[in-house]
Amino acid sequence: MTQKLELTWYGKDKEIKAEPRLLIENKELSNTEKDANSENMLIHGDNLLALKALEAKYAGKVKCVYIDPPYNTGEAFDEYNDNIEHSKWLSLMYERLQLLWKLLSNDGVIFVQLNDDEMNYCKVLMDEVCGRNNFINLIVVKTKNSSGASGGGEDKRLKKNVEFILCYAKPDFDKFNESYSLVELSEYLENMKSSGKSFKYTTVFTDFGQREYFKTIKDGSGSDIKIYKHSSYATRSISSLAKENNLSEIDAFYKYIDSVCTTENAQTSIRTRVRDVTGDDNNLYSIEYYPVSGRNKGQLTTIYFVGESKRLVSWFKNVTVFQNGVLYKREKTGSLWDNLNWNNVNREGGVIFTGGKKPEELIEKILTLSTNVGDLVLDSFLGSGTTAAVAHKMKRRWIGIEMGSHAYTHCKVRLDKVISGEDAGGITKAVNWQGGGGYRFYELAPTLILKDDFGEEVINSVYNASMLACSVALHEGYKYEPDKNVFWKQSRGNEKSFLFVTTRHVSQLYVDSIFSTMEKDEFLIIACTSFDKGADKAYKNISIKKIPQMLLASCEFGKTDYALNIVQPPLYDAEEE
């Protein structure tokens, strides 16, 4: 027996066969007035069942999953027994992570946010589900300074003011999109000074001198690089210019921003080529060329090299940005997120959600890194609706799942405000959101099969003929799309394979009639409540199965943990045969 490294816990070997339920739109709660074609989904129901319901249509379609599951601080379950309660949490996560991983696209990314109660266990769990080689980053998020240790013993514990985000990606994931955080320049310089760090950008080019053509060389692809030599160039320190002009250092940066620089010992092939032809001449050189990659790809670009070793001149303006007349230092996103604004987070979106709410700025950072406009985002622990709200404002498609009443009181309320343009908080101004879009509200159908008063499995009476056909197709892996002309081509497995579900008794004559309309290479499964003896053996390309017996072994029906109610009974067209 081959051994493997894995996390074990009480109950892991107990297989959970979640029932693939139908998702039924509650049109009274949907909001499609501004976008009749919206495919955004707000789902009320147990997220394990909801994820199972999504699997057939959305497997391999989701670009980014973000979840903020229960942190398991002892409040998630009635009894706080370390063995049982901890095992319940692991089982809850294990099943859901497996489904979420299936839903991710081949280049998709999943982010799981936790505190230190379960983060390390979840890391090992995700190594097993997602593959250890697919681990990308552990992100540390600084939370509110007032966050305290959970439970007792605060006298011996440091206050908790960080959380963690585990990030895994599918094998075709290449890299994150460029993402930056902004710090106002004066605040940035003060932070540098207080931490004892030196600031690199202190040189100002006051004169580039006289430029003369020096030589043309080739880059690695054989394209021209024109080299120019600059004589009589001049530089000054930012501090001397500030003093000379009677300016504060910050005002000097504003005035000379286009000429402020530092020099770097960059290891690039172009720098090596320039140094080879210019020698150790202590002067300023510039080059003009067309990069074959990077942000300036295909554009005529000028780069400067200075000194005997031809150090690369790096401009401060390339790492700063002006917003509303204020200069900000742009910091490339790393794995420590310590500059998020948690002020008034509880009021974002116009809904109060004490304790578990995350700032929209956090979700924006995640979606900026991992998605583009139009990509599909999923959050199966939606809570107050933050992920869906941010995805909507950033023009991503989204699916949000919430099992509690928050789906009505928080998520729907918040998203309706986003669509109407009433939500002015969070990232609204940063992304210039002005309203629009829509979503559809779904409930999970009840269990398909129940036990009657005599203990016999029977089809739930809530299911009419069309609901039954759609549900059986979901169980059997067929796509429900009734043919307009051929009644038995009700659900399709592939081009020549079909499933037909009927509540009527199937006679031999009925089977003969269907067979007479079939092509030789077509195959059909008929699912029914009863049929004539021998009818199931009449034709090799027609298989007849009885419901509910054909489905009983496929999953757990009527499991009390999953029980949910339908807010509004669905409307389906009557079966046409």
N, C-alpha and C positions, 0 to 999 in steps of 0.2 A: 504493500500500500504506500503510495506516494504521500509524504507529509507536506503540509504547507503552513506558512506563518499566517495565523488569523486570530482574531479576538473571539473568545467564547463567553457565553453567559447562560444563565438559567432560562430555558425555553427557546434557545436559538434553533434547535432542531425541529421545533414544531412548525410545520409548514402552514403558512397563511395563504389561502386561495381566495383572494378578494373577488367579489362578483362584479363583472363589468356591467354597470348600470347604464341606462339611457340618461342623457342630459336633455331636460325638457325646458324649453324657453318659457319664462313667465313674461309675456309680452306687456303686462301692465307695469312691470318693474324695469323693463328694458328702456334704454334711452337712445333712440335712433332718429330723433327729430332732425338733427343737424347732419346725420350721416346714415342714410337708410341702408347702406351696404356694409356697415361696420361689422367686423368679425371679432372685435374685442369681446372677451368673455368674463363676466363676473359670476362665479359659481358658488352657490350656498350648499354646503354639505361636507361630510367627512372627507378629508383630503386624500385618504388612501383609495376610497371608492371613486372619487373624482379623477384622480390620476389614472386609475385603471380604465375609466370611461374615456379618457383622452388618448389612451395608448394607441388604439387602432388608427386614428386619423392623424395624430400629431407626433408619432414616434419619428425621431430624426429631424424634427422641424423647428425645435426651440433653440435659439441662439444663446440665450442667457437665462440661467435659473438663479434667483436670489431667494434664500429662505432665512428666516429669523425664528427658528423653532423654540419651543419651551426650553429654558435653560436648566431645568431639573434642579431647582434650588430647594426642593422639598415641598413646593406648593402645588406641583402639577398633579399629584395623586392624593387620595384620601389617607393612605397609610404611608408613612415615611420609613420603610424598612429598606436598609441599604442594598440588600440582596435582591428582593423582589422589585422594589421601585426602580432601582438602577437598571435591572434587566428589562423592565417594561419600557423604559426610555430607549434602550438600545434596540429592542424589537420594533418599537414604533419608528425609529429612524432607519433601521436596516431595510424594511420593506419599502419605505417611501424613497429612500435614496436609490434603490434599484430601479424603481419606476422613473424617477427623475433623470437618471443616467440614460435610460432608454429614450426618453423624450428629447434629449439634447441632440443637436445636429452634429455632424462629423467634425466641425470646428467650433463647437459650442463650449461654453464655460459655466461652471456652477460655483456659486459663492454661498457658504454656510456660516452664519454669524452666531457665535456663542460666547459665554464667559468661561472662566477657568473651571467650572464645575464638571463639564463634560467635554471640553475642547480636545483634550488629549485622547480620550476614548474615541471621539468622533474621527479624529485623524487616522487612527488605526482602522476604524470601521470603513472609512472612505478609501484607504489604501486597498482594502479587500474588494470593495464594490467597484471603484473607479480604476484601480490599478495604481500601485505606488509610483510607477514611472510617469503617471499623468498628473502628479502633484505639481502645482505651479508656484504658489506662494502661501505663506502665512502672513496675513496683514494684521497689524496691531492698530486698534482704533482707540484714541484717547476720548473718553466719555466725559460726562459732567464731573467737575472737581469734587462735587458733593457726594458722589457715589460712595457708599460704604460697604463694608463686608456684610454678606448675607448671614442671617442667623446670629447665634451668640458668639462669644469669644473675641469680640472686637478689640479687647484689651491686648490680645496677643497677635493680632493680624494687622497687616498694613491695609489701609483703605483701598478698595478696588476702584480704580479710575481708568481701566482699559478693558476692552473686549477684543475678540479675535475673529478673523474671517478666514476660513479655510477655502482655498481656491484650487480647483481641479479642472482640467480641460480635456476634450476629446483629442485623439491622435492627430487630426488634421489642423488643429489650432496652430497658428504661426506665431503671432505676437499680439500684444495689446496695442490698441490705438494710442496715439500720443495723448497724454493727459497731464495737466499742470495745475498746481495750486498757486494762488496769488496772495502775496503779502505786501501791504503798503510799505513803500521804500523806507520811510523813517522808522517804522516798526521793525522792519527787517534789519536795518543797520544797528538799531538798539539791541536787538536779540543777538546779533553777532558780537557786539561789544560786551554784553553781559555774560556771554558764554566763553569769552576769551578767544574768539576766533578772529583771524585777520580777513579783511575784505580785499578781494583780488582786484576789483575794477577801480583803480585809483589813478590811471594814466589818461591824459587827454592829448590827442593829436591836434595841435594848434596850427600846423602847417604841413602839408604833404609834400612840399618842395616841388622841384621841376621833374616831371616824368619824361623819361626817354626810353624808346624801344631798345631792348637788350638782346633778346633771342627768342626763337620759336622752337619748342620741343614737343614731344608726343606723350600723350597719357597712355595708360595700359591698353586702351582700345584702339590706339593709333590716331586719335584726334589731336588737333593742335592745342598747345598751351602757349600763349604769348606772354613773355616775361618783360616787365618794364622795371627800370632802375630809377629810384627817386633820390635826388641830391638836395641838400640843404633843408631837410625836413626838420620839424621841431615838435617836441612834446613837453607837457607840463604836468605837474601833479594836480589833482582835483582840489587839494587843500590850499595850494598856493594861489590857484585861480580864484577860489572862494575869498581868500584874504584880500587879494588884489582888487577884486570887484566889490568888496564889502558885502559879501553874500554869506548866508549860512551854507553849510556843506550840502544840505538837501537842495537848496535853491540852485547851487552850482550844478548839481546833477541834472536838474530840470533844464538849465540853460545849455549845458554842453552834452546832452544825452546822445547826440548823433556821433560824437567824437570820443566818448569815454570807452576805454578798452583795458584789456590785460593781455599778456602773452602766455602761450602754452607750449610745452614741449610735446606737441602732437605727433603721434607715430602714424604718418600717412605716406602713401607711396608718392603722392604729388610733392609733398615737402622734401622727400628724399631726392626726387628728380631735380627740384629747384636748387637744393643745396649742392648737388653734384656739379651743376654748371656755373654756379655763382661763387663756389669756394667759400673761404672764410672772410669774405669782404664784409666789413662791419657797416652795413647800409640797409636801407629800406627797399624792398622789392615788392612789386605787385604782379599778379598774373590774371589773365582773362581766359576763361575756358567754358565749355558746356558740360556740366556734370551728367553722368549717365545714370545716376541714382540719387536718392535723397530728396529733400524738400525743394531743391533748385533744379531738379532733373530737367534737362532740355533748355534751360534758361542761361543766357550769358551771365556769368558770375565773376566777380572780382574778389580776390583774396590777397591779403598782405602778409609778408614775412619780414622779420626785422632782426638785426644783429648778426654776429659771426655765425651762430648756430641756426640762423633763420627760424626763429621761434614764430609760431602762428599767432597773428593778431586776432583776438576774439573781442567782438563789440558788445558792450553792455546793452545796447538797444535790442540785441537778438534774444536777450533773456529777461526783457521787461515788456510791459504793456501799459498803455494809457487807457484809463476808463473814467469818463466824466471829469477829465482834467487832472486825475490823480495817477501818479506813477506807481506801478506795482512791480515787485520782483517776481518773476515766474519760476517756480520750482517744479522740476519734473517729478511726477508722482512716484514715490517709492513705496516701501512696505510699512512705513510708519505714518499713520494719518492722525496728526496731532493738532491740526488747525481747523477742525470742523466747528461750526457755530451751533452750539446746543441751546442757545438762548431762545426761549419761547417755542421750543420744539413741540411742547404739549398743545399748543394752539394752532399749529400748522394744519391747513386743510379745513379749519373751522370745526373740528371734532376733537373732543377731549379723550385721550387714551393714556391714562397715567401709568408710568412704569415701563412700558414696552415699546414706546414710539421711537423711531429713528428719524433723524433729520433728512429732509428731502435732498440736502446737499450730499449726504453720504451715498444715497442711491444714484444720484446724478453722476457721481464720480465712478461708481461701478459700471453704469451703463455707458458712460463715455469711453471707458477703457475697453469694454467688451462688445459693444454693439454699434450699429449704424442705423440711420433713419430707415424705418420699415421692417427692421428685424423683430422677431418675436421674443418677448420676455415673459417668464412665468414665475409666480410666487404662490406657493401652496400653503403658506401660513400668513395670509394677507393682513390680518390684524385690523388696523385702522385704514388700510388702503394706500399706504405710502408708495409702495412699489408701482402699483397701477397708476397712481396720480402722476408720478414722475415720468414713467414710461409714456403716458399720454401726452404730457407737456413736451416731451422730447421727440414726439412723433414716431414712437415705436409702437408696434402692435403688442397686445398684452393679454395674458390669462391670469386671473386672480382667484384663489380659492379660500373661502373662510367658512368654517363649520358653525360658528356661533351666531348669535343675533347681531353681532357686529357687521355681518354682511348687509343687513338692512339699516342699522342705526348709525354706522360709521362709513363703511366702504361706499355704499350707494349714495349716501348724503354727500360725501366728499367728492366723489367722481361727478356727480351732477353739478356741483359748484365749479369743478374744473371745466366741464363742457360749456356751462353758461358763461364762463369768464368771471364769475364772482370771486374765485379763489385768487387773491392777490399776493398770498404769502409763499413761503418756500422758495423754489427756483423760478417762480413766475417771471419776475423781471429779468433775471439772468438769461433766460431763453426766449424772452419776448413772447410769452404765451398770452393769447388774447381770446381763447375759447374755441370751441368747435369739436368735431368728432362725435363718437358715440360708443355704446357698448350694448351687449345683450345679456340679460340676467337669466341664469339657469338654475334649476333645482334638479336634484338627483331623483330618478324614478325609484319607487319602492322595490323591494326584492321581487324577482320574477316568480319564484316558487315558494309556496307556503305548505304547511301541513294542515290537513282538515281535522275535524273533530275525531276522526278515527285513526289519526297518525299517518295518513297517506299523503304523499307529495302531490300537490295540485297546482295548476297555474293560477297566479294571483288574479282575482276577478277584476282588478283595476285595469289590467291589460286587455285592450280590445285587439282585434285581428291585426291591425297595422302596427300597433306597439309591439305585439308578440313577434311579428315577422322581423321587425327592426332589431329587437333584442336577441332573438335566436341568431340572426346574422352576425351580430356583435360577438356572441359567444363562439360561433364557429369560424370567425375570421373572414367573413364575407362582407362585401360592401353593399349596403341596402340602396338600390337604385332601380326601382321597378321599370321594366320596359313598357313603352306606351302601346306596343302592338302585340307582344307575346306575354300573357299573364304569368306564366310559370318562370319567366326570366325576371324574378323578383329581386334577387341579390346575386352579385357577381363575385366569383373567386378569381377567375382570370378570363381570358377571351372566350374560352369554351366550357367553363365550369360554372354551374349555377346552383342556387339554393332557393327552394320554394317552400314557404311555411303556410299551412292552412289549418283552420280549426274544424274542418269538415271531416267526415269519414271518407277515406280514400278507397274506392272500389277498383276492381280489376279493370272494369270498363273505363274508368277515369284515367287510370294509368295508360291503358291502350291509346286513349285519345291524345294524351300528352306525347307519347312515344311517336305517334304518327306525324307530329309537327317538328320532331327533332332531327338535326343533321347527324350523320354517322359518328363524327368525332366530338360531339357534345356530350357532357356528363351532367347529371342532375341529381341532387339530393332533395327528397321530399320529406319535410318534417310535419307530422300530423298527430292527432290524438288517437287515431285508430285506423286500421286498414284491413282489407280482405286477406284471409290466409293465403299465402303463396304469392301475393302481389309484389312482395319485396324481392322475389327471385325471378320475376318474369323477364327482366331485361338486364343485361350486364352493365349498361350505362345509366341505369336508374337505381338509386339506392333509397330505401324508405326507412325512416326512423320515427320512433314514437317520442312525443314530448309529454311530460317533462323528463322521462327516463333517460333520454339521450344526453341530458345536460347535468344530471345529478353529480357525476364524478368530477366535473370540470371546475367547480368552485364551491364556496360556502354560501348557501342561500339562507336568508332570514337571520343572519348573525346579528344578535342584539346590539353589539358594539357599533354596528354600522347603521342602525335603524334611523331613517329620516323621513320626514313628511313632505308631501308635495303641497306647495302653497296654492297652486292653481292647477286643476286637472288638465292634462294636455288634450288638444283637439287633433284627431287624426281622421283622414278620409276613410270611409268604409272600404273593406277589401273588395277588389274587383277580380273576378275569375272569368 
